[in-house]
Protein backbone atom coordinates (compact mmCIF):
# COMPACT_ATOMS: atom_id res chain seq x y z
CA UNK A 1 0.00 0.00 0.00
CA UNK A 2 1.37 3.41 -0.98
CA UNK A 3 1.93 5.96 1.79
CA UNK A 4 1.25 9.70 1.93
CA UNK A 5 2.50 12.55 4.11
CA UNK A 6 0.86 15.96 4.57
CA UNK A 7 2.55 19.04 6.04
CA UNK A 8 0.07 21.80 6.87
CA UNK A 9 1.37 25.34 7.06
CA UNK A 10 -0.98 27.99 8.41
CA UNK A 11 -4.37 28.47 9.98
CA UNK A 12 -7.22 26.15 11.00
CA UNK A 13 -8.81 26.65 7.59
CA UNK A 14 -5.69 25.09 6.10
CA UNK A 15 -5.87 22.28 8.64
CA UNK A 16 -9.47 21.62 7.66
CA UNK A 17 -8.45 21.58 3.98
CA UNK A 18 -5.71 19.07 4.82
CA UNK A 19 -8.28 16.81 6.47
CA UNK A 20 -10.20 16.84 3.19
CA UNK A 21 -7.06 16.08 1.18
CA UNK A 22 -6.35 13.18 3.56
CA UNK A 23 -9.90 11.92 3.02
CA UNK A 24 -9.44 12.04 -0.75
CA UNK A 25 -6.10 10.18 -0.87
CA UNK A 26 -7.16 7.55 1.67
CA UNK A 27 -10.24 6.90 -0.46
CA UNK A 28 -7.75 6.26 -3.29
CA UNK A 29 -5.96 3.64 -1.18
CA UNK A 30 -3.06 5.57 0.36
CA UNK A 31 -1.99 5.06 3.98
CA UNK A 32 -0.80 7.97 6.13
CA UNK A 33 2.77 8.19 7.47
CA UNK A 34 4.31 10.80 9.75
CA UNK A 35 7.71 10.46 8.06
CA UNK A 36 8.08 12.17 4.66
CA UNK A 37 11.03 9.90 3.80
CA UNK A 38 8.69 6.89 3.85
CA UNK A 39 6.07 8.56 1.68
CA UNK A 40 5.25 7.81 -1.95
CA UNK A 41 3.20 11.02 -2.00
CA UNK A 42 4.25 14.21 -0.17
CA UNK A 43 1.73 17.07 0.04
CA UNK A 44 2.54 20.57 1.28
CA UNK A 45 -0.53 22.67 2.09
CA UNK A 46 0.88 26.19 2.16
CA UNK A 47 0.06 29.51 3.79
CA UNK A 48 1.26 32.92 2.60
CA UNK A 49 0.29 34.81 5.76
CA UNK A 50 3.00 33.45 8.04
CA UNK A 51 6.40 35.10 8.22
CA UNK A 52 9.14 33.27 6.32
CA UNK A 53 6.50 31.00 4.73
CA UNK A 54 8.23 31.08 1.34
CA UNK A 55 11.64 30.16 2.76
CA UNK A 56 10.10 27.25 4.66
CA UNK A 57 8.37 25.88 1.57
CA UNK A 58 11.37 26.15 -0.71
CA UNK A 59 13.61 24.61 1.94
CA UNK A 60 11.25 21.63 2.21
CA UNK A 61 11.11 21.26 -1.58
CA UNK A 62 14.90 21.27 -1.76
CA UNK A 63 15.05 18.45 0.79
CA UNK A 64 12.77 16.33 -1.42
CA UNK A 65 14.83 16.58 -4.61
CA UNK A 66 17.06 13.57 -3.92
CA UNK A 67 14.12 11.53 -2.65
CA UNK A 68 12.27 12.32 -5.86
CA UNK A 69 15.20 11.10 -7.94
CA UNK A 70 15.81 7.95 -5.88
CA UNK A 71 12.28 6.60 -5.38
CA UNK A 72 10.01 8.70 -7.62
CA UNK A 73 8.11 10.32 -4.76
CA UNK A 74 5.14 12.34 -6.03
CA UNK A 75 5.30 15.94 -4.81
CA UNK A 76 2.13 18.04 -4.55
CA UNK A 77 1.86 21.64 -3.36
CA UNK A 78 -1.42 23.39 -2.63
CA UNK A 79 -2.90 26.16 -0.53
CA UNK A 80 -2.82 29.94 -0.48
CA UNK A 81 0.75 30.40 -1.67
CA UNK A 82 -0.07 28.72 -4.96
CA UNK A 83 -2.42 31.60 -5.81
CA UNK A 84 0.56 33.99 -5.93
CA UNK A 85 2.00 34.38 -9.48
CA UNK A 86 5.58 34.98 -8.33
CA UNK A 87 5.53 31.72 -6.35
CA UNK A 88 4.24 29.75 -9.33
CA UNK A 89 6.99 31.23 -11.50
CA UNK A 90 9.68 30.32 -8.97
CA UNK A 91 8.41 26.73 -8.75
CA UNK A 92 8.42 26.52 -12.53
CA UNK A 93 11.96 27.86 -12.79
CA UNK A 94 13.69 26.25 -9.77
CA UNK A 95 11.52 23.33 -8.60
CA UNK A 96 10.17 21.90 -11.82
CA UNK A 97 10.34 18.37 -10.40
CA UNK A 98 7.12 19.17 -8.51
CA UNK A 99 4.28 16.99 -9.88
CA UNK A 100 1.09 18.75 -8.78
CA UNK A 101 0.42 22.41 -8.03
CA UNK A 102 -3.16 23.12 -6.97
CA UNK A 103 -4.77 26.31 -5.67
CA UNK A 104 -7.34 27.11 -3.01
CA UNK A 105 -10.22 26.77 -5.49
CA UNK A 106 -9.29 23.38 -6.96
CA UNK A 107 -8.81 21.19 -3.88
CA UNK A 108 -11.88 19.15 -4.85
CA UNK A 109 -10.10 18.07 -8.06
CA UNK A 110 -7.10 16.57 -6.24
CA UNK A 111 -8.11 12.96 -6.99
CA UNK A 112 -8.38 13.78 -10.68
CA UNK A 113 -5.04 15.61 -10.63
CA UNK A 114 -3.28 12.79 -8.80
CA UNK A 115 -4.64 10.21 -11.23
CA UNK A 116 -3.14 12.17 -14.12
CA UNK A 117 0.26 11.81 -12.46
CA UNK A 118 -0.20 8.14 -11.55
CA UNK A 119 -1.67 6.98 -14.87
CA UNK A 120 -0.26 9.39 -17.47
CA UNK A 121 2.95 10.50 -15.73
CA UNK A 122 2.11 14.12 -16.53
CA UNK A 123 2.68 17.19 -14.41
CA UNK A 124 -0.43 19.10 -13.30
CA UNK A 125 -0.81 22.84 -12.73
CA UNK A 126 -4.39 23.30 -11.48
CA UNK A 127 -4.66 26.92 -10.30
CA UNK A 128 -7.51 29.26 -11.24
CA UNK A 129 -7.95 32.96 -10.49
CA UNK A 130 -11.74 32.97 -10.06
CA UNK A 131 -13.33 32.93 -6.62
CA UNK A 132 -14.24 29.26 -6.85
CA UNK A 133 -17.36 27.36 -5.90
CA UNK A 134 -18.60 25.92 -2.63
CA UNK A 135 -18.00 22.20 -3.10
CA UNK A 136 -19.89 19.89 -0.73
CA UNK A 137 -19.56 16.25 0.34
CA UNK A 138 -15.81 15.84 -0.03
CA UNK A 139 -14.42 12.88 1.92
CA UNK A 140 -12.65 13.94 5.11
CA UNK A 141 -10.31 12.29 7.58
CA UNK A 142 -10.60 13.98 10.96
CA UNK A 143 -7.34 14.48 12.84
CA UNK A 144 -9.04 14.40 16.26
CA UNK A 145 -11.64 12.10 17.79
CA UNK A 146 -13.39 14.56 20.12
CA UNK A 147 -13.03 17.97 18.45
CA UNK A 148 -13.82 18.85 14.85
CA UNK A 149 -13.63 21.95 12.66
CA UNK A 150 -16.43 22.80 10.24
CA UNK A 151 -15.85 25.40 7.55
CA UNK A 152 -18.99 27.51 7.09
CA UNK A 153 -17.68 30.01 4.52
CA UNK A 154 -14.74 30.75 2.26
CA UNK A 155 -12.92 33.91 1.22
CA UNK A 156 -12.94 37.47 2.53
CA UNK A 157 -14.28 40.86 1.40
CA UNK A 158 -12.42 43.11 3.82
CA UNK A 159 -9.12 43.87 2.06
CA UNK A 160 -7.14 44.83 5.14
CA UNK A 161 -4.05 46.51 3.72
CA UNK A 162 -1.60 44.07 5.38
CA UNK A 163 -3.42 40.91 4.29
CA UNK A 164 -3.08 38.78 1.17
CA UNK A 165 -6.05 36.49 1.95
CA UNK A 166 -8.75 38.10 -0.28
CA UNK A 167 -6.38 37.79 -3.23
CA UNK A 168 -5.60 34.10 -2.67
CA UNK A 169 -8.89 32.78 -1.23
CA UNK A 170 -11.27 35.01 -3.17
CA UNK A 171 -14.46 36.79 -2.16
CA UNK A 172 -16.83 35.54 0.53
CA UNK A 173 -18.89 32.46 -0.31
CA UNK A 174 -21.08 30.87 2.38
CA UNK A 175 -22.18 27.25 2.59
CA UNK A 176 -25.87 26.47 2.77
CA UNK A 177 -27.04 26.18 6.39
CA UNK A 178 -28.66 22.78 5.84
CA UNK A 179 -25.32 21.36 4.65
CA UNK A 180 -23.49 22.75 7.69
CA UNK A 181 -26.08 21.42 10.12
CA UNK A 182 -26.10 18.04 8.38
CA UNK A 183 -22.32 17.78 8.79
CA UNK A 184 -22.46 18.72 12.48
CA UNK A 185 -25.29 16.27 13.20
CA UNK A 186 -23.16 13.51 11.68
CA UNK A 187 -20.23 14.58 13.86
CA UNK A 188 -22.49 14.39 16.91
CA UNK A 189 -23.57 10.87 15.88
CA UNK A 190 -19.88 9.97 15.58
CA UNK A 191 -19.28 11.03 19.19
CA UNK A 192 -17.75 14.49 18.74
CA UNK A 193 -18.32 16.85 21.65
CA UNK A 194 -16.73 20.09 20.46
CA UNK A 195 -17.19 21.94 17.17
CA UNK A 196 -15.29 24.96 15.86
CA UNK A 197 -17.00 26.92 13.08
CA UNK A 198 -14.43 28.27 10.63
CA UNK A 199 -14.39 31.20 8.24
CA UNK A 200 -11.98 33.93 7.27
CA UNK A 201 -14.56 36.37 8.61
CA UNK A 202 -16.94 33.97 10.28
CA UNK A 203 -19.56 36.40 11.61
CA UNK A 204 -20.26 37.80 8.15
CA UNK A 205 -21.75 34.40 7.25
CA UNK A 206 -24.75 34.73 4.90
CA UNK A 207 -26.85 31.62 4.38
CA UNK A 208 -29.44 33.40 2.22
CA UNK A 209 -33.08 34.33 2.97
CA UNK A 210 -31.96 36.53 5.88
CA UNK A 211 -30.28 33.55 7.57
CA UNK A 212 -27.18 34.93 9.29
CA UNK A 213 -24.46 33.86 11.71
CA UNK A 214 -26.69 34.33 14.76
CA UNK A 215 -29.29 32.00 13.23
CA UNK A 216 -26.60 29.42 12.55
CA UNK A 217 -25.22 29.60 16.10
CA UNK A 218 -28.69 29.10 17.55
CA UNK A 219 -29.40 26.11 15.30
CA UNK A 220 -26.06 24.43 16.00
CA UNK A 221 -26.73 24.78 19.73
CA UNK A 222 -29.91 22.71 19.30
CA UNK A 223 -27.99 19.66 18.06
CA UNK A 224 -27.92 16.93 20.70
CA UNK A 225 -24.49 15.56 21.59
CA UNK A 226 -22.53 18.70 20.76
CA UNK A 227 -21.58 20.27 24.07
CA UNK A 228 -19.17 23.04 23.12
CA UNK A 229 -19.39 25.35 20.09
CA UNK A 230 -16.52 27.70 19.20
CA UNK A 231 -15.90 29.90 16.20
CA UNK A 232 -13.00 31.70 14.52
CA UNK A 233 -12.17 34.17 13.19
CA UNK A 234 -14.71 36.99 13.62
CA UNK A 235 -14.38 40.68 12.70
CA UNK A 236 -15.33 43.41 15.21
CA UNK A 237 -17.36 45.30 12.58
CA UNK A 238 -19.69 42.31 12.12
CA UNK A 239 -20.49 41.64 15.79
CA UNK A 240 -24.19 42.47 15.55
CA UNK A 241 -26.50 42.50 18.56
CA UNK A 242 -28.17 39.23 17.56
CA UNK A 243 -24.77 37.46 17.50
CA UNK A 244 -23.99 38.84 20.97
CA UNK A 245 -27.40 37.63 22.20
CA UNK A 246 -26.81 34.16 20.74
CA UNK A 247 -23.53 33.90 22.68
CA UNK A 248 -25.17 35.19 25.87
CA UNK A 249 -28.21 32.89 25.66
CA UNK A 250 -26.55 29.60 24.69
CA UNK A 251 -24.61 27.81 27.44
CA UNK A 252 -22.90 25.61 24.82
CA UNK A 253 -20.99 28.64 23.50
CA UNK A 254 -17.95 29.46 25.69
CA UNK A 255 -17.91 33.02 26.96
CA UNK A 256 -14.49 33.55 25.45
CA UNK A 257 -14.60 35.76 22.38
CA UNK A 258 -11.76 36.21 19.93
CA UNK A 259 -11.93 39.89 19.02
CA UNK A 260 -9.02 40.82 16.71
CA UNK A 261 -7.71 44.28 17.52
CA UNK A 262 -4.63 44.42 15.22
CA UNK A 263 -3.78 47.93 16.50
CA UNK A 264 -5.04 50.22 19.25
CA UNK A 265 -4.56 53.44 17.31
CA UNK A 266 -7.48 54.81 15.29
CA UNK A 267 -4.96 56.30 12.86
CA UNK A 268 -3.28 52.95 12.23
CA UNK A 269 -6.62 51.14 12.06
CA UNK A 270 -7.74 53.52 9.31
CA UNK A 271 -4.60 52.85 7.28
CA UNK A 272 -5.11 49.12 7.88
CA UNK A 273 -8.67 49.47 6.49
CA UNK A 274 -10.12 47.81 9.57
CA UNK A 275 -13.36 49.91 9.52
CA UNK A 276 -13.51 50.65 13.26
CA UNK A 277 -11.78 53.04 15.66
CA UNK A 278 -10.14 52.47 19.03
CA UNK A 279 -13.20 53.99 20.68
CA UNK A 280 -15.64 51.78 18.76
CA UNK A 281 -13.63 48.69 19.67
CA UNK A 282 -13.70 49.55 23.38
CA UNK A 283 -17.44 50.36 23.17
CA UNK A 284 -18.04 46.91 21.67
CA UNK A 285 -16.08 45.30 24.51
CA UNK A 286 -18.17 47.16 27.08
CA UNK A 287 -21.42 46.19 25.33
CA UNK A 288 -20.40 42.52 25.41
CA UNK A 289 -19.43 42.74 29.09
CA UNK A 290 -22.89 44.09 29.93
CA UNK A 291 -24.78 41.48 27.89
CA UNK A 292 -22.57 38.41 28.47
CA UNK A 293 -21.78 37.75 32.15
CA UNK A 294 -18.13 36.80 32.83
CA UNK A 295 -17.13 37.26 29.18
CA UNK A 296 -13.41 37.06 28.38
CA UNK A 297 -11.48 38.13 25.29
CA UNK A 298 -8.55 37.01 23.17
CA UNK A 299 -7.09 39.05 20.34
CA UNK A 300 -4.55 39.50 17.53
CA UNK A 301 -2.12 42.43 17.52
CA UNK A 302 0.34 43.51 14.82
CA UNK A 303 3.31 45.53 16.06
CA UNK A 304 5.24 47.89 13.81
CA UNK A 305 2.75 48.46 11.00
CA UNK A 306 3.98 51.08 8.49
CA UNK A 307 3.68 54.58 9.90
CA UNK A 308 3.07 53.43 13.50
CA UNK A 309 4.33 56.17 15.83
CA UNK A 310 5.23 55.85 19.49
CA UNK A 311 1.91 57.49 20.32
CA UNK A 312 0.08 54.95 18.14
CA UNK A 313 1.82 52.09 19.93
CA UNK A 314 0.92 53.56 23.32
CA UNK A 315 -2.73 53.43 22.20
CA UNK A 316 -2.31 49.69 21.63
CA UNK A 317 -0.87 49.24 25.13
CA UNK A 318 -3.77 51.30 26.50
CA UNK A 319 -6.34 48.94 24.94
CA UNK A 320 -4.47 45.92 26.31
CA UNK A 321 -4.58 47.41 29.82
CA UNK A 322 -8.29 48.24 29.59
CA UNK A 323 -9.54 44.97 28.09
CA UNK A 324 -7.18 42.64 30.00
CA UNK A 325 -7.12 39.90 27.34
CA UNK A 326 -6.89 36.25 28.29
CA UNK A 327 -4.61 35.61 25.33
CA UNK A 328 -2.86 37.76 22.73
CA UNK A 329 -1.52 36.42 19.45
CA UNK A 330 1.28 38.91 18.77
CA UNK A 331 2.90 39.47 15.39
CA UNK A 332 5.72 41.70 14.27
CA UNK A 333 4.60 43.25 10.99
CA UNK A 334 6.26 41.66 7.99
CA UNK A 335 5.78 42.74 4.40
CA UNK A 336 3.70 40.58 2.06
CA UNK A 337 4.15 40.96 -1.66
CA UNK A 338 0.85 41.85 -3.32
CA UNK A 339 -0.58 43.79 -0.38
CA UNK A 340 -1.15 47.56 -0.17
CA UNK A 341 1.00 47.86 2.97
CA UNK A 342 4.00 46.35 1.22
CA UNK A 343 4.15 49.42 -1.03
CA UNK A 344 3.97 51.96 1.81
CA UNK A 345 7.13 54.02 2.14
CA UNK A 346 7.03 54.62 5.91
CA UNK A 347 8.16 51.13 6.97
CA UNK A 348 9.25 50.80 10.61
CA UNK A 349 12.89 49.82 11.32
CA UNK A 350 13.31 46.26 12.62
CA UNK A 351 14.91 47.34 15.91
CA UNK A 352 11.92 49.53 16.76
CA UNK A 353 9.46 46.75 15.86
CA UNK A 354 11.25 44.31 18.16
CA UNK A 355 11.53 46.82 21.00
CA UNK A 356 7.79 47.51 20.87
CA UNK A 357 7.01 43.81 20.62
CA UNK A 358 9.03 43.17 23.78
CA UNK A 359 7.14 45.91 25.64
CA UNK A 360 3.79 44.46 24.60
CA UNK A 361 4.89 40.98 25.64
CA UNK A 362 6.11 42.26 29.02
CA UNK A 363 2.75 43.91 29.72
CA UNK A 364 0.80 40.82 28.68
CA UNK A 365 3.01 38.45 30.69
CA UNK A 366 2.18 40.42 33.84
CA UNK A 367 -1.52 40.20 33.06
CA UNK A 368 -1.31 36.43 32.48
CA UNK A 369 0.22 35.85 35.90
CA UNK A 370 -2.50 37.92 37.55
CA UNK A 371 -5.32 36.33 35.55
CA UNK A 372 -4.17 32.80 36.34
CA UNK A 373 -4.61 33.38 40.08
CA UNK A 374 -8.37 33.79 39.71
CA UNK A 375 -8.69 30.15 38.60
CA UNK A 376 -7.24 28.63 41.78
CA UNK A 377 -9.88 26.72 43.74
CA UNK A 378 -12.48 26.89 40.98
CA UNK A 379 -14.19 23.80 39.55
CA UNK A 380 -14.66 23.97 35.79
CA UNK A 381 -15.87 21.80 32.90
CA UNK A 382 -13.00 20.39 30.84
CA UNK A 383 -12.92 18.51 27.54
CA UNK A 384 -10.13 15.95 27.94
CA UNK A 385 -8.07 16.15 24.74
CA UNK A 386 -5.42 13.50 25.39
CA UNK A 387 -2.09 12.95 27.08
CA UNK A 388 0.11 15.92 27.96
CA UNK A 389 2.89 16.47 25.42
CA UNK A 390 5.39 17.13 28.22
CA UNK A 391 4.38 14.34 30.62
CA UNK A 392 2.68 11.16 29.41
CA UNK A 393 1.54 10.39 32.96
CA UNK A 394 -0.72 13.45 32.81
CA UNK A 395 -3.86 14.14 30.80
CA UNK A 396 -4.60 17.54 29.33
CA UNK A 397 -7.50 19.64 28.12
CA UNK A 398 -8.68 23.21 27.75
CA UNK A 399 -11.19 25.25 29.68
CA UNK A 400 -13.89 27.34 28.02
CA UNK A 401 -11.41 30.22 28.34
CA UNK A 402 -8.79 28.18 26.42
CA UNK A 403 -6.53 27.63 29.42
CA UNK A 404 -4.49 24.42 29.27
CA UNK A 405 -5.13 22.19 32.28
CA UNK A 406 -2.91 19.22 33.14
CA UNK A 407 -4.09 16.57 35.61
CA UNK A 408 -3.72 12.90 36.55
CA UNK A 409 -6.40 10.48 35.39
CA UNK A 410 -7.19 7.30 33.42
CA UNK A 411 -6.94 7.29 29.63
CA UNK A 412 -10.61 6.36 29.21
CA UNK A 413 -11.47 9.98 30.09
CA UNK A 414 -10.07 11.17 26.74
CA UNK A 415 -12.86 12.69 24.66
CA UNK A 416 -15.14 13.23 27.66
CA UNK A 417 -16.14 16.42 29.46
CA UNK A 418 -15.43 16.22 33.19
CA UNK A 419 -15.27 18.44 36.28
CA UNK A 420 -11.78 19.57 37.30
CA UNK A 421 -10.76 21.62 40.33
CA UNK A 422 -7.83 23.97 39.67
CA UNK A 423 -5.05 23.52 42.25
CA UNK A 424 -1.94 25.27 40.84
CA UNK A 425 -1.18 28.10 38.45
CA UNK A 426 1.80 28.22 36.12
CA UNK A 427 2.53 30.79 33.43
CA UNK A 428 1.23 28.92 30.39
CA UNK A 429 -0.85 26.15 32.01
CA UNK A 430 -2.77 25.25 35.16
CA UNK A 431 -2.83 22.03 37.17
CA UNK A 432 -5.96 20.42 38.47
CA UNK A 433 -7.52 17.34 40.01
CA UNK A 434 -10.64 15.36 39.14
CA UNK A 435 -13.63 16.23 41.32
N, C-alpha and C positions, 0 to 999 in steps of 0.2 A: 504494500500500500504506500502510495506517495505521501510525503509529508509537506506541510506548509508552515510558515512562520509569518506572523504579522507584528510589525512595530508601529504603534500608534503615537503620533506626535501631535500634541495639542489638546483641545478642549473636550468636554463630555459629548459634544455633537460628533466629534471625530471618533470617539470611543464607541458611540452608538453605531456609526457607519462601519467601524471595524467589526462589530458584532454581526452586521448584515453580510459583510464580505466573508467572514468565517462561516456563516450559515450557507452561503452560496457554494464555497469550495468544499465544505464537508458533504453537501448534497452531491457533489461531483465525485466523491470518494476519497478526498484527501484527509489525512490525519494530522492534527496539530502537534507541533513540537515547540519547545521553548528555546531551542538552540538553532540559530540560523545556519550553522555549518552542517546540520543534519537535514536541512530542508531541500526539497526539490523545487519548491516555489517560495520565494521571499517577496513579501508585500510591505511596502512602506506607505503608510497613510499620513500624508504630510500636513503641516500647518504653517502658514506664513505670518502668523501674528507673533509667535514667540521670537525672542531675541536669539540671534545666531542660528536660526532655523535652517538657513541655506547651507551654512558650513557643516551642520550636523548631517544633513541629507547627503551632501556630496562626499563627506568623509565615509559614510556608511556604504555608498555606492562604490567608492574606491576599494573598500575592503572586500567587496563581492567579486571583483574582476577576476581574480585567480580562481575562485570557486566556480565562476561561470565557465571558465576555460576548461577546468579539470572535470567537472561532473555535469555541465550543461544546465545548471540551476536556472530556472525561469525567474526573471526579475520584473516585478510590477510596481509602479509608483502611482499613487492616486492622491486625492485630497486637494486642499485649497491652493497649495503652491503650484499645482499643475495648471491652474487658470492664469498664471502669470507668464506672458509671452517671453520675457527674458530668461525665465527658468527653462521653458521648453527649448529655447534656442541653445542654452548651455548643455542640456542633456543631449540634444542632437549632435552638437559639436564635440563634446568631451566624454559622453557616457552613452555612446550609440549602441552598446551591447545590452542596453535595457530593452526588454521584450514588450512590455505593456505600459503605456502612459494613459491614465484615465482621469477625467476631471470630476468635479463635484456633482455634475448633472448627468453623468453616465455610469454611476455605480451599478445601477440595475442591469447594465449590459455586461457585467464582468464575466459571467459564465460564457457568453458568446465570444467575448474578446479572448478569454483563455483558451477556448476551443480552437480558435484560429491559430494560436501559437502551437498547441498540442498536435493538431491534425495537419495544418498546412505549413508549419514552421515559419510563419510570417510575423513580422513585427506589427504592433497595433498602436496607433495614436488616436485615442478616442476622447477628444476634448472639444466641447462646443461652447460658444460664447453666449448663447441664449440663457434665459433664466431657468430653464428646465421645467419638468413636470413633477407633480406629486405622485410618486409610484408607490402603490400599496402592495401588501402581501408578499414582500420579499422574505425568504427564509432568514432566520436569525439564530445565532448561537449566543446565549446569554453568558456573560463572564462571571456572574454572581448568582447564587441560588436563593437569596433572600431579598435583594434589592435589584430593581430594574429601571432603566431609563427609557422613556417613551418620547420620541420627537413628535411635537405637535405642529411645528411650522418650520419653514426653511427660509433663508435669506434675510435681508435687512434693508430698510428704506431710510435709515437715519443719516448716513454719510458723515459720521464724525470725522474730522479732518485728519486724525491720526490713524484711522482704521482702514484696512484693505478689504474687510469682509464683504461689503456690498458689491465690490468688483469681482470677487472670486466665488461668492455663493449666490449672487443675484438678488433680485427683489423679493419681497415677502410673499410666500405662498403658504397658506394654511391647509392642514389636512381636514377632512370632513369629520365632524364630531362623532358620528356613529362609528367610524373606523377607529378612532382613538379609544373610545369607550369599549369597543369590541376587543381591542388588543389588551386593555387593562383588565377586563373581565377574565380573559384567558390567563393572564398572569396571576390573578387571584386564584383561579382554579388550580394553577400549577404550584400554589403555595407561597407566592411572593407576598411580603408584608409591606414593603416600602416601594413607592414609585416616585421617580423624579421626572417632571415634565420639562422637556427641553425645547428651546428656541433661541435664536440669536437675540430676539427681543420678545420674550415669551408673552408678556402682558399686552402686546398688540395683536394677539391672536384674533382671527376673524373667521368664524365658521359659517358665515352667511346667514341670511334671514334674521339679522340682529342677534345672533348667537355669538357671545364674546367670551373673553377669558374667565370672567366671573361665573358665567353659566357653566363653563367647562369644569371649573373647580368644584362648584356645587354638585354637579353630576358625578364626578369622579368620587367625591366623598360618600356618595350613596352606594358605592360598590362594596358588597360584603367581602371581608377577607383582607382588604387593603386597610392597613392601620395607620400608615404615615404617608403623607403626600407633600412632596417638596417641588420646587420649581426654580429653574434658572434659564437665562439670565434676564431679569426684568429691566425696564428703563423707568427712571423717576417720572418722566413726562406722561407715562401711560398708566400710572397708578390711580385709576379712577375710584370713586367712592364705593362702587359696587364690588370691586376687587378687594378693597380694604374690609368691607363688610363680610365678604365670603371668608376671608382669613379669620376675622374675629369670631364668626358664628360656627365655624367648623373645627371641632376639637382634633380632627385628624391632621389638620395643617399646623405644623410647628410654628410657634410665634417667634420665629427667627427669619428676618427678611433681609435678603441681599439687595442692597440699595446702592448701586454704583455711583460714587461721587465723581471720580476722576480728578477733580481739582476743586479747591474751596473758594477760588477767586472767580467772581462774576465775569471779570475781564477775560480770564483764561477760558472759562466755560463758553463764552461767546465765540472766541477764536476756535475752540474745539467743535463748535456747532452742536452743543449739547442741549440747547433749547430750554434751559432753566438757569436761574441765578442761585447764588449762595443763599439768599434769603428765601427763595421758593423751596429750595431743598430742605432747609431747616424748618420751614412751615409744614412741609409734608411729614417730616419726622414727628413734629409735635402733634399733628392730626392723628397719625398712627398711634402714638402713645396714648392719646385720649380714647381712641376707639378700640384698641387692642390691648387689654391688660397684660402687663409684664412682657411687652414686645421687646425684642432685641434686634440689633442690626449688624450686618457685615457689609463690607464695601470693597471697591477697587479704587486705587489712587495711583495716578501717574505723576512722577516727580520730574521736573526739569523740562516741561513742554516748552517749545519755542516761545520766547518772549516773556517767560515767567520771571517776574521780579521778586525781590526779597519780600516785598509787601504782599504780593500774590501768594507766595509760599506760606507766609504767616497766616493768611486767610484759611489755607488748608489745615494748618495746625489748630486754628481756632475751631473749625468744624469738628475735628477729631476730639478735641477737649469737650465740646458741647454734646456730641452724640454719644461718646464713650462706646465705640464699636466693640463687639465681641471678637471680631476678626477683621484684619485688613490685608488684602492682597496688594502688595506694593510693587510698583514697576518703575524702573528708571526709563525715561522716554528714550526710545531708539527709533531711528528713522526707518521708514518702510517705503521702498520704491513704489511709485504709483499712487501715493497718498498726497493730499494737499499740503500737509504739514512738512513733508520731506522737502518741499520747494521753498519753505519759509527761510528767510535770510537770517533771522535773529535766533539761531540755534544756541543753546546754553552749553558752555564749556563742561567737559566731563567732570572736572574736579568739583565744580559747583553742584552738579547733579548728585554726585556721590555724597557730598557734605550734607546736602538737604535730605537725601535719603536716610542717612545715618541719624539725623535729628528726628525725622518722622519715626523711625524704628525705635529710637530711645524713648520717645513719648509713648508709643503704643506698648512697648515692653512693660513700662510702669503700670499702664492701665490693665494689662493682662494679669499681672501679679495681684492687683487689687481685686479685679473681677473674679478671679479664681477662688478667693476666700469666701465669697458668698455662697458657694456650692457646698462647703463643708457641713456635714450633718444632714443634708437634704436627701430625701429619697426620691428618685426619678425613674421614669420609664426608659429602658434601654433596649435597642435592637442589637442583639449579639451578632457581630459580623464574622468572627472567626478567632483564630489564635493571634496573640500579639506578635508583631514582627520582631520585636526585641527580646521576647521571653516566651518560649513555647509552652511554658507551664501556666501562662496567664491567657485569659480570654480578653477580647477587646470589643468595643462598640462605641457608638456616638449618641450623645444626648440630643434632644430636640434642638438645642442651641449649638450643635456640632462640636461639642467638647468630646475629646477622646477619653474613654474610661477604661482602665485596665483592672481586672479582678480575677480571682481564682474561682474555677468552676468546672463542671464536667462538659465534655465536648458536645453532648446531646442538646445543649442549650443554644448551639449555633443556629441562627435563623429565627430564634424566638424573641419575643419582647418580654422582658422581665423587670422586676423592681430591684434597683441597686441603691444602696446608701453610700454616699460619698464620704470617705474617711481621710483622704490626704490630697493636698494640692501641690502640683509641680507646674513648671512653667508652661509646658506644651501638652500636658495630660493630667488627668486626675486618677486617683485610685479609689476603688470602692469594694463593697462586700455585698453578697446576695442577701436580700431581706427574707 
